[in-house]
Amino acid sequence: MRILRTTVTQLVMHQPPEHPTPAPRNGRAYEVLKVRQIPLAYYRFLYAAVGRGHHWTSRNLGDEALAREIHAPNVRMRILYCDGAPAGWFELDAGRAPRETRLVHFGIMPEFRGQGLARHLLGQAIVAGFEEMPSALTVETNTLDHPAALPLYRKLGFRPVSTREVTTAAHDDD
C-alpha cells in the first residue's frame, strides 16, 4: 500500500452570501434533491465516483459503520441531478460540534466537471449548511482534492483558518 502526504486546509464561513449561485443556463435541467436514508450501495457509488481519484477513504466502511455515519439524524445529503443523471452531491453534518455545521463531502461527478456545476452546487451546500442557523459552516480540503476546490471555497466566502500535514492510503490501482 502506498502512503501519500497531503496538506489539509480547514476553512470556515460565519454567514451565507446574500444570493445563492444560480445553475448554469445551458438548456439542461438541474435539480438538487434532499436524500433521506440513502441506500448504502448508492452512497458508495457516489462516494467512489467523486472521491476515488482524490484518494477519499473515510467512508470505506462496513455496512453497519457506514449506516451509523450517514444515517445519523444530524447528517443531511443532497444530490444534484442533470437531465435526470446524478451530477454531484454533498453531505452535511450538523451534530459533531456545537453550533457548527460541517460540509463533510462535496463533489461533482467526473463527467460533469468543467460545466460550472461546482459553483452552483457549493452555493446550494452553503444555503443548506445554514438552514439550522449555526454560528459557522466548516469544510476541509486537501492537496489531493481537485485543484479548483480550494480556490472555489475561497471564492464563495470560506476563509482558511488552519492547515496540517497528514498521510493517507493511496488507491493502489490509480
Z-matrix of the N, CA and C atoms (Angstrom, degrees):
N
C 1 1.443
C 2 1.531 1 108.95
N 3 1.333 2 115.41 1 128.85
C 4 1.467 3 120.46 2 175.78
C 5 1.516 4 109.38 3 -82.71
N 6 1.312 5 115.98 4 144.95
C 7 1.464 6 122.44 5 175.81
C 8 1.524 7 107.61 6 -112.79
N 9 1.310 8 116.08 7 132.61
C 10 1.462 9 122.24 8 -179.93
C 11 1.520 10 109.75 9 -111.30
N 12 1.318 11 115.42 10 142.48
C 13 1.462 12 121.72 11 174.14
C 14 1.526 13 107.64 12 -96.89
N 15 1.314 14 115.38 13 141.81
C 16 1.455 15 119.71 14 179.19
C 17 1.525 16 109.59 15 -148.16
N 18 1.309 17 115.74 16 154.84
C 19 1.459 18 121.87 17 174.59
C 20 1.512 19 107.92 18 -102.35
N 21 1.328 20 116.30 19 122.93
C 22 1.464 21 123.16 20 178.96
C 23 1.518 22 108.22 21 -97.18
N 24 1.324 23 116.21 22 131.43
C 25 1.462 24 122.17 23 175.34
C 26 1.515 25 108.36 24 -113.15
N 27 1.320 26 116.73 25 125.58
C 28 1.462 27 121.29 26 173.91
C 29 1.521 28 107.76 27 -96.75
N 30 1.337 29 115.14 28 134.43
C 31 1.456 30 120.92 29 -179.66
C 32 1.522 31 109.59 30 -125.44
N 33 1.316 32 115.97 31 156.89
C 34 1.459 33 121.38 32 -178.53
C 35 1.528 34 110.08 33 -138.94
N 36 1.322 35 114.82 34 151.95
C 37 1.465 36 122.86 35 174.57
C 38 1.531 37 105.63 36 -137.09
N 39 1.333 38 117.27 37 135.99
C 40 1.456 39 120.23 38 -177.40
C 41 1.523 40 113.74 39 -105.35
N 42 1.300 41 117.58 40 -12.19
C 43 1.467 42 120.46 41 173.54
C 44 1.518 43 108.74 42 -155.84
N 45 1.332 44 115.91 43 146.39
C 46 1.465 45 118.33 44 -178.02
C 47 1.520 46 111.30 45 -74.33
N 48 1.338 47 116.77 46 158.94
C 49 1.463 48 119.17 47 174.73
C 50 1.529 49 109.68 48 -64.37
N 51 1.316 50 115.47 49 159.74
C 52 1.461 51 119.85 50 -178.50
C 53 1.522 52 112.66 51 -65.81
N 54 1.326 53 117.26 52 -34.42
C 55 1.464 54 120.81 53 -176.14
C 56 1.525 55 110.12 54 -127.20
N 57 1.343 56 117.43 55 128.24
C 58 1.465 57 118.94 56 176.89
C 59 1.533 58 110.95 57 -67.75
N 60 1.298 59 115.39 58 156.90
C 61 1.458 60 121.68 59 -179.53
C 62 1.525 61 109.27 60 -78.83
N 63 1.334 62 118.06 61 124.29
C 64 1.474 63 119.46 62 -178.50
C 65 1.529 64 111.90 63 -73.32
N 66 1.313 65 114.22 64 160.38
C 67 1.467 66 120.46 65 174.63
C 68 1.524 67 108.78 66 -69.61
N 69 1.323 68 116.56 67 152.91
C 70 1.468 69 119.07 68 176.48
C 71 1.535 70 110.49 69 -58.76
N 72 1.303 71 115.72 70 145.63
C 73 1.469 72 120.64 71 178.10
C 74 1.526 73 107.32 72 -102.10
N 75 1.317 74 114.48 73 92.71
C 76 1.457 75 119.01 74 -176.70
C 77 1.527 76 112.47 75 -138.62
N 78 1.337 77 116.34 76 16.99
C 79 1.450 78 120.24 77 177.68
C 80 1.515 79 114.53 78 85.70
N 81 1.318 80 117.36 79 -2.40
C 82 1.465 81 120.58 80 178.70
C 83 1.525 82 109.18 81 -96.21
N 84 1.315 83 116.43 82 153.93
C 85 1.465 84 121.81 83 -179.74
C 86 1.515 85 109.88 84 -94.85
N 87 1.344 86 116.56 85 125.21
C 88 1.459 87 122.51 86 179.26
C 89 1.517 88 109.35 87 -117.90
N 90 1.331 89 115.21 88 140.23
C 91 1.452 90 120.65 89 177.27
C 92 1.525 91 108.32 90 -147.27
N 93 1.327 92 115.55 91 133.49
C 94 1.465 93 121.32 92 175.98
C 95 1.518 94 106.39 93 -108.30
N 96 1.338 95 115.44 94 117.37
C 97 1.460 96 120.83 95 -175.57
C 98 1.521 97 111.94 96 -112.96
N 99 1.344 98 115.26 97 139.37
C 100 1.460 99 121.05 98 172.42
C 101 1.517 100 108.36 99 -70.38
N 102 1.315 101 115.78 100 143.94
C 103 1.461 102 121.18 101 178.52
C 104 1.520 103 107.74 102 -121.26
N 105 1.310 104 115.56 103 127.13
C 106 1.463 105 120.51 104 174.24
C 107 1.520 106 108.15 105 -111.99
N 108 1.313 107 116.36 106 131.58
C 109 1.461 108 121.86 107 178.11
C 110 1.537 109 111.67 108 52.05
N 111 1.304 110 115.30 109 56.75
C 112 1.461 111 120.89 110 179.91
C 113 1.531 112 109.58 111 -56.71
N 114 1.314 113 118.37 112 134.24
C 115 1.467 114 119.51 113 175.63
C 116 1.535 115 110.03 114 -60.47
N 117 1.314 116 115.99 115 139.55
C 118 1.460 117 120.40 116 -176.60
C 119 1.525 118 111.99 117 -57.60
N 120 1.320 119 118.26 118 -40.66
C 121 1.470 120 120.99 119 -178.97
C 122 1.531 121 110.76 120 -64.31
N 123 1.324 122 117.49 121 -38.28
C 124 1.466 123 119.83 122 179.45
C 125 1.522 124 110.46 123 -70.07
N 126 1.334 125 116.49 124 -40.23
C 127 1.461 126 119.91 125 176.12
C 128 1.525 127 110.11 126 -59.67
N 129 1.326 128 116.08 127 -47.16
C 130 1.471 129 119.35 128 179.88
C 131 1.525 130 111.63 129 -60.55
N 132 1.328 131 117.17 130 -37.93
C 133 1.467 132 120.95 131 176.97
C 134 1.533 133 110.22 132 -60.92
N 135 1.324 134 117.63 133 -50.22
C 136 1.467 135 121.29 134 -179.86
C 137 1.525 136 111.24 135 -62.26
N 138 1.316 137 115.99 136 -45.95
C 139 1.463 138 122.45 137 -178.03
C 140 1.532 139 110.85 138 -59.90
N 141 1.320 140 116.47 139 -46.29
C 142 1.468 141 120.33 140 -179.88
C 143 1.521 142 111.53 141 -69.54
N 144 1.322 143 117.06 142 -41.35
C 145 1.469 144 120.21 143 -177.37
C 146 1.527 145 110.88 144 -61.39
N 147 1.314 146 117.24 145 -41.33
C 148 1.464 147 121.03 146 -179.39
C 149 1.526 148 111.45 147 -84.87
N 150 1.317 149 117.26 148 -44.20
C 151 1.455 150 120.34 149 -167.19
C 152 1.509 151 118.46 150 -95.18
N 153 1.304 152 118.09 151 -17.98
C 154 1.465 153 119.16 152 -174.80
C 155 1.530 154 112.48 153 -57.75
N 156 1.314 155 117.39 154 -45.84
C 157 1.457 156 121.13 155 -179.46
C 158 1.517 157 113.98 156 -66.65
N 159 1.344 158 115.69 157 -13.42
C 160 1.467 159 120.85 158 179.97
C 161 1.528 160 111.31 159 -110.33
N 162 1.321 161 115.84 160 10.36
C 163 1.472 162 123.17 161 175.92
C 164 1.524 163 113.26 162 63.54
N 165 1.341 164 116.19 163 37.39
C 166 1.462 165 119.69 164 173.57
C 167 1.522 166 108.38 165 -68.48
N 168 1.320 167 117.42 166 135.03
C 169 1.463 168 121.05 167 -178.96
C 170 1.531 169 113.85 168 -137.73
N 171 1.317 170 119.49 169 -9.92
C 172 1.464 171 120.88 170 -171.27
C 173 1.523 172 113.77 171 -63.87
N 174 1.311 173 117.91 172 -22.91
C 175 1.467 174 120.56 173 -179.02
C 176 1.532 175 112.30 174 -106.23
N 177 1.313 176 117.92 175 14.07
C 178 1.465 177 120.87 176 174.35
C 179 1.523 178 107.51 177 -81.29
N 180 1.323 179 115.30 178 78.55
C 181 1.462 180 123.10 179 -172.60
C 182 1.522 181 110.01 180 -126.64
N 183 1.316 182 116.48 181 162.93
C 184 1.455 183 121.35 182 171.59
C 185 1.522 184 110.15 183 -67.41
N 186 1.320 185 116.16 184 168.29
C 187 1.462 186 121.06 185 -175.49
C 188 1.526 187 113.54 186 -56.13
N 189 1.323 188 117.92 187 -48.18
C 190 1.465 189 120.02 188 -176.76
C 191 1.527 190 111.78 189 -64.75
N 192 1.300 191 116.79 190 -45.25
C 193 1.466 192 120.33 191 -179.35
C 194 1.528 193 110.85 192 -66.27
N 195 1.328 194 117.19 193 -41.83
C 196 1.462 195 119.97 194 178.59
C 197 1.526 196 110.75 195 -64.23
N 198 1.312 197 117.26 196 -44.38
C 199 1.471 198 120.38 197 178.93
C 200 1.533 199 110.72 198 -60.36
N 201 1.337 200 117.54 199 -40.82
C 202 1.475 201 120.15 200 177.39
C 203 1.523 202 110.92 201 -59.54
N 204 1.325 203 116.29 202 -40.92
C 205 1.473 204 120.22 203 -178.65
C 206 1.525 205 112.06 204 -70.03
N 207 1.313 206 116.84 205 -52.31
C 208 1.473 207 119.20 206 -169.40
C 209 1.522 208 114.78 207 -90.46
N 210 1.330 209 117.97 208 -15.44
C 211 1.462 210 120.72 209 177.70
C 212 1.520 211 112.19 210 -102.51
N 213 1.316 212 117.61 211 9.33
C 214 1.466 213 121.46 212 177.21
C 215 1.532 214 108.55 213 -62.60
N 216 1.328 215 117.31 214 148.16
C 217 1.471 216 120.01 215 -176.43
C 218 1.526 217 114.06 216 -62.34
N 219 1.309 218 118.34 217 -22.72
C 220 1.463 219 121.79 218 -178.07
C 221 1.539 220 112.49 219 -89.56
N 222 1.331 221 118.09 220 -3.51
C 223 1.465 222 121.63 221 -178.06
C 224 1.524 223 109.46 222 -97.46
N 225 1.338 224 114.74 223 133.15
C 226 1.474 225 120.97 224 178.81
C 227 1.521 226 108.59 225 -129.07
N 228 1.312 227 115.27 226 142.81
C 229 1.468 228 120.88 227 179.23
C 230 1.509 229 110.41 228 -131.77
N 231 1.326 230 112.93 229 149.50
C 232 1.464 231 120.22 230 173.79
C 233 1.520 232 107.17 231 -138.17
N 234 1.312 233 114.41 232 144.70
C 235 1.463 234 120.89 233 179.19
C 236 1.521 235 108.39 234 -121.06
N 237 1.323 236 115.63 235 132.81
C 238 1.456 237 122.62 236 175.26
C 239 1.524 238 107.95 237 -90.29
N 240 1.334 239 115.15 238 125.87
C 241 1.457 240 120.90 239 175.98
C 242 1.522 241 108.85 240 -111.90
N 243 1.315 242 115.46 241 138.72
C 244 1.466 243 122.43 242 176.21
C 245 1.518 244 106.97 243 -119.64
N 246 1.317 245 116.01 244 115.12
C 247 1.466 246 121.04 245 -176.97
C 248 1.522 247 111.11 246 50.98
N 249 1.332 248 116.63 247 36.92
C 250 1.459 249 122.49 248 176.33
C 251 1.514 250 115.73 249 89.96
N 252 1.323 251 118.65 250 -10.06
C 253 1.470 252 121.64 251 -178.59
C 254 1.532 253 109.47 252 -100.38
N 255 1.351 254 117.84 253 143.30
C 256 1.466 255 118.77 254 177.39
C 257 1.523 256 110.08 255 -65.75
N 258 1.350 257 114.96 256 126.72
C 259 1.460 258 121.02 257 -176.75
C 260 1.525 259 112.41 258 -115.37
N 261 1.312 260 117.20 259 -16.07
C 262 1.456 261 121.37 260 179.88
C 263 1.509 262 110.08 261 178.36
N 264 1.316 263 116.31 262 173.53
C 265 1.468 264 120.32 263 -178.94
C 266 1.513 265 110.56 264 -162.71
N 267 1.338 266 114.67 265 163.65
C 268 1.460 267 119.57 266 171.98
C 269 1.517 268 109.83 267 -146.29
N 270 1.328 269 113.55 268 157.13
C 271 1.457 270 122.93 269 -178.48
C 272 1.526 271 108.08 270 -130.33
N 273 1.315 272 116.10 271 127.80
C 274 1.459 273 122.96 272 178.93
C 275 1.518 274 109.84 273 -115.60
N 276 1.325 275 116.61 274 145.92
C 277 1.455 276 122.08 275 176.21
C 278 1.528 277 107.38 276 -128.57
N 279 1.323 278 115.78 277 114.36
C 280 1.461 279 120.91 278 -177.15
C 281 1.526 280 112.45 279 -102.80
N 282 1.330 281 118.03 280 13.68
C 283 1.446 282 118.05 281 -173.85
C 284 1.515 283 117.43 282 -125.05
N 285 1.310 284 118.78 283 1.02
C 286 1.467 285 119.54 284 -175.98
C 287 1.526 286 112.82 285 -82.04
N 288 1.309 287 117.05 286 -34.74
C 289 1.465 288 121.06 287 -179.64
C 290 1.527 289 108.18 288 -128.01
N 291 1.339 290 117.72 289 142.50
C 292 1.464 291 119.41 290 -179.17
C 293 1.526 292 111.83 291 -61.48
N 294 1.317 293 114.92 292 132.96
C 295 1.476 294 122.85 293 175.81
C 296 1.520 295 113.21 294 57.60
N 297 1.329 296 116.53 295 29.21
C 298 1.468 297 120.61 296 179.80
C 299 1.527 298 108.29 297 -137.19
N 300 1.315 299 115.59 298 137.86
C 301 1.456 300 121.20 299 172.65
C 302 1.520 301 106.97 300 -112.17
N 303 1.314 302 115.14 301 138.83
C 304 1.470 303 120.62 302 -178.40
C 305 1.522 304 108.91 303 -113.30
N 306 1.323 305 115.70 304 129.18
C 307 1.455 306 121.22 305 170.49
C 308 1.521 307 105.44 306 -82.48
N 309 1.323 308 116.14 307 100.40
C 310 1.461 309 122.22 308 -171.06
C 311 1.520 310 111.29 309 -77.46
N 312 1.322 311 115.80 310 -48.84
C 313 1.464 312 121.11 311 179.26
C 314 1.520 313 108.99 312 -137.70
N 315 1.310 314 114.95 313 144.52
C 316 1.460 315 122.22 314 179.94
C 317 1.518 316 107.21 315 -154.16
N 318 1.310 317 116.91 316 132.45
C 319 1.455 318 117.30 317 176.91
C 320 1.514 319 113.74 318 -174.28
N 321 1.312 320 113.55 319 160.70
C 322 1.461 321 123.33 320 177.43
C 323 1.522 322 107.72 321 -110.71
N 324 1.316 323 116.52 322 136.61
C 325 1.462 324 121.55 323 177.80
C 326 1.533 325 108.06 324 -59.71
N 327 1.328 326 118.17 325 141.65
C 328 1.464 327 121.21 326 -174.83
C 329 1.532 328 114.83 327 -51.14
N 330 1.313 329 117.87 328 -40.74
C 331 1.467 330 119.64 329 -177.04
C 332 1.525 331 113.80 330 -72.85
N 333 1.349 332 117.41 331 -8.04
C 334 1.462 333 121.06 332 179.03
C 335 1.530 334 112.43 333 -109.67
N 336 1.322 335 117.40 334 4.72
C 337 1.467 336 120.01 335 179.68
C 338 1.518 337 110.68 336 -73.30
N 339 1.320 338 115.14 337 152.90
C 340 1.459 339 121.07 338 178.35
C 341 1.523 340 113.96 339 81.26
N 342 1.338 341 117.84 340 13.49
C 343 1.462 342 121.61 341 -178.27
C 344 1.530 343 112.83 342 -115.00
N 345 1.332 344 116.77 343 10.47
C 346 1.460 345 120.13 344 179.64
C 347 1.518 346 114.18 345 82.62
N 348 1.312 347 117.38 346 9.53
C 349 1.457 348 120.22 347 -176.92
C 350 1.521 349 113.07 348 -78.69
N 351 1.316 350 118.38 349 -30.51
C 352 1.462 351 120.57 350 -178.30
C 353 1.529 352 110.57 351 -62.05
N 354 1.290 353 116.76 352 -43.09
C 355 1.468 354 120.71 353 179.26
C 356 1.531 355 110.38 354 -60.81
N 357 1.339 356 115.80 355 -46.40
C 358 1.465 357 120.40 356 179.41
C 359 1.528 358 111.09 357 -62.79
N 360 1.340 359 117.18 358 -48.39
C 361 1.453 360 120.14 359 -177.33
C 362 1.530 361 111.45 360 -66.57
N 363 1.317 362 117.73 361 -38.84
C 364 1.462 363 119.56 362 176.58
C 365 1.525 364 110.29 363 -62.81
N 366 1.317 365 117.37 364 -39.41
C 367 1.467 366 120.46 365 174.91
C 368 1.523 367 111.41 366 -58.17
N 369 1.328 368 116.59 367 -41.67
C 370 1.464 369 121.08 368 177.69
C 371 1.532 370 110.51 369 -66.18
N 372 1.328 371 117.06 370 -39.00
C 373 1.465 372 121.17 371 178.84
C 374 1.528 373 110.87 372 -64.16
N 375 1.315 374 116.50 373 -38.78
C 376 1.468 375 120.38 374 179.19
C 377 1.528 376 110.05 375 -65.34
N 378 1.330 377 117.18 376 -46.69
C 379 1.470 378 120.65 377 177.96
C 380 1.525 379 109.82 378 -58.66
N 381 1.336 380 117.51 379 -48.03
C 382 1.464 381 121.18 380 179.99
C 383 1.528 382 111.07 381 -64.41
N 384 1.321 383 117.13 382 -35.82
C 385 1.456 384 121.32 383 -179.47
C 386 1.515 385 113.40 384 -65.51
N 387 1.321 386 117.03 385 -24.70
C 388 1.461 387 120.93 386 -179.92
C 389 1.529 388 112.75 387 -100.57
N 390 1.328 389 117.89 388 6.02
C 391 1.469 390 120.66 389 -178.46
C 392 1.529 391 112.85 390 -58.70
N 393 1.311 392 117.37 391 -36.98
C 394 1.463 393 120.54 392 -179.16
C 395 1.526 394 112.16 393 -93.64
N 396 1.319 395 116.24 394 13.62
C 397 1.449 396 124.86 395 175.38
C 398 1.535 397 113.69 396 55.08
N 399 1.327 398 117.07 397 53.84
C 400 1.467 399 119.42 398 175.41
C 401 1.523 400 109.63 399 -72.62
N 402 1.307 401 116.14 400 166.20
C 403 1.465 402 119.48 401 175.69
C 404 1.525 403 111.00 402 -80.46
N 405 1.350 404 116.55 403 -17.30
C 406 1.458 405 119.68 404 -179.24
C 407 1.521 406 110.78 405 -154.26
N 408 1.327 407 114.51 406 147.66
C 409 1.457 408 123.41 407 170.05
C 410 1.517 409 105.52 408 -115.95
N 411 1.335 410 116.93 409 125.21
C 412 1.462 411 120.72 410 -177.54
C 413 1.526 412 110.63 411 -118.31
N 414 1.313 413 114.88 412 158.27
C 415 1.458 414 122.20 413 175.99
C 416 1.523 415 107.79 414 -152.79
N 417 1.325 416 115.68 415 150.91
C 418 1.460 417 120.72 416 172.38
C 419 1.520 418 108.65 417 -122.20
N 420 1.320 419 115.00 418 143.22
C 421 1.454 420 121.27 419 173.51
C 422 1.519 421 106.57 420 -136.48
N 423 1.317 422 115.75 421 163.55
C 424 1.466 423 117.79 422 179.22
C 425 1.520 424 109.85 423 -140.42
N 426 1.312 425 114.98 424 173.08
C 427 1.462 426 120.47 425 -174.39
C 428 1.526 427 113.08 426 -72.59
N 429 1.330 428 118.19 427 -3.80
C 430 1.462 429 121.11 428 172.68
C 431 1.528 430 111.60 429 -91.05
N 432 1.342 431 117.50 430 -15.31
C 433 1.462 432 121.45 431 178.00
C 434 1.527 433 109.86 432 -70.15
N 435 1.311 434 115.59 433 174.05
C 436 1.466 435 120.69 434 178.77
C 437 1.527 436 108.71 435 -55.35
N 438 1.330 437 118.49 436 137.59
C 439 1.469 438 120.70 437 -177.06
C 440 1.528 439 114.26 438 -59.30
N 441 1.323 440 117.52 439 -21.77
C 442 1.466 441 120.57 440 -179.93
C 443 1.527 442 112.37 441 -85.31
N 444 1.346 443 118.39 442 -8.03
C 445 1.465 444 120.74 443 -173.87
C 446 1.529 445 112.38 444 -61.08
N 447 1.317 446 118.19 445 -57.54
C 448 1.459 447 120.50 446 -177.05
C 449 1.528 448 112.06 447 -60.69
N 450 1.338 449 120.09 448 -46.56
C 451 1.462 450 118.77 449 176.94
C 452 1.536 451 113.19 450 -60.14
N 453 1.337 452 117.59 451 -36.31
C 454 1.463 453 119.95 452 179.01
C 455 1.519 454 111.12 453 -67.62
N 456 1.321 455 117.65 454 -44.63
C 457 1.464 456 119.58 455 177.80
C 458 1.526 457 110.36 456 -57.09
N 459 1.309 458 115.95 457 -43.98
C 460 1.469 459 119.99 458 -179.74
C 461 1.526 460 111.13 459 -66.40
N 462 1.307 461 116.63 460 -41.53
C 463 1.464 462 120.55 461 -178.60
C 464 1.527 463 111.88 462 -61.97
N 465 1.336 464 115.95 463 -34.94
C 466 1.459 465 119.28 464 -178.80
C 467 1.534 466 113.14 465 -88.22
N 468 1.333 467 117.87 466 3.89
C 469 1.456 468 119.94 467 169.77
C 470 1.510 469 117.29 468 116.48
N 471 1.325 470 118.67 469 -3.24
C 472 1.460 471 119.89 470 175.74
C 473 1.530 472 108.84 471 -74.41
N 474 1.334 473 115.77 472 145.90
C 475 1.457 474 121.63 473 178.30
C 476 1.530 475 109.40 474 -120.52
N 477 1.328 476 117.30 475 132.40
C 478 1.471 477 120.01 476 178.08
C 479 1.527 478 110.56 477 -64.47
N 480 1.345 479 115.41 478 139.33
C 481 1.467 480 119.79 479 177.36
C 482 1.521 481 112.04 480 -122.01
N 483 1.336 482 117.55 481 -21.79
C 484 1.461 483 119.09 482 178.64
C 485 1.524 484 110.22 483 -164.02
N 486 1.339 485 114.17 484 161.25
C 487 1.464 486 121.02 485 172.70
C 488 1.521 487 107.71 486 -136.49
N 489 1.327 488 115.08 487 154.77
C 490 1.454 489 120.63 488 175.53
C 491 1.517 490 108.92 489 -152.85
N 492 1.320 491 115.44 490 154.17
C 493 1.461 492 121.37 491 177.58
C 494 1.524 493 108.31 492 -95.50
N 495 1.342 494 116.74 493 134.38
C 496 1.461 495 121.71 494 177.35
C 497 1.513 496 109.86 495 -138.10
N 498 1.311 497 115.33 496 168.37
C 499 1.457 498 120.99 497 172.54
C 500 1.517 499 108.09 498 -119.03
N 501 1.316 500 116.29 499 152.31
C 502 1.458 501 122.35 500 178.57
C 503 1.525 502 109.04 501 -145.86
N 504 1.294 503 115.34 502 154.01
C 505 1.461 504 120.30 503 177.71
C 506 1.527 505 108.85 504 -74.85
N 507 1.311 506 115.59 505 137.83
C 508 1.461 507 121.15 506 177.19
C 509 1.515 508 109.30 507 -85.80
N 510 1.324 509 115.95 508 153.02
C 511 1.462 510 119.99 509 169.30
C 512 1.522 511 105.34 510 -77.27
N 513 1.296 512 117.66 511 112.34
C 514 1.461 513 122.50 512 -171.04
C 515 1.513 514 114.61 513 -62.79
N 516 1.320 515 117.79 514 -21.47
C 517 1.466 516 118.56 515 -178.57
C 518 1.518 517 112.59 516 -90.94
N 519 1.343 518 117.98 517 3.61
C 520 1.474 519 120.02 518 178.21
C 521 1.512 520 111.31 519 -85.01
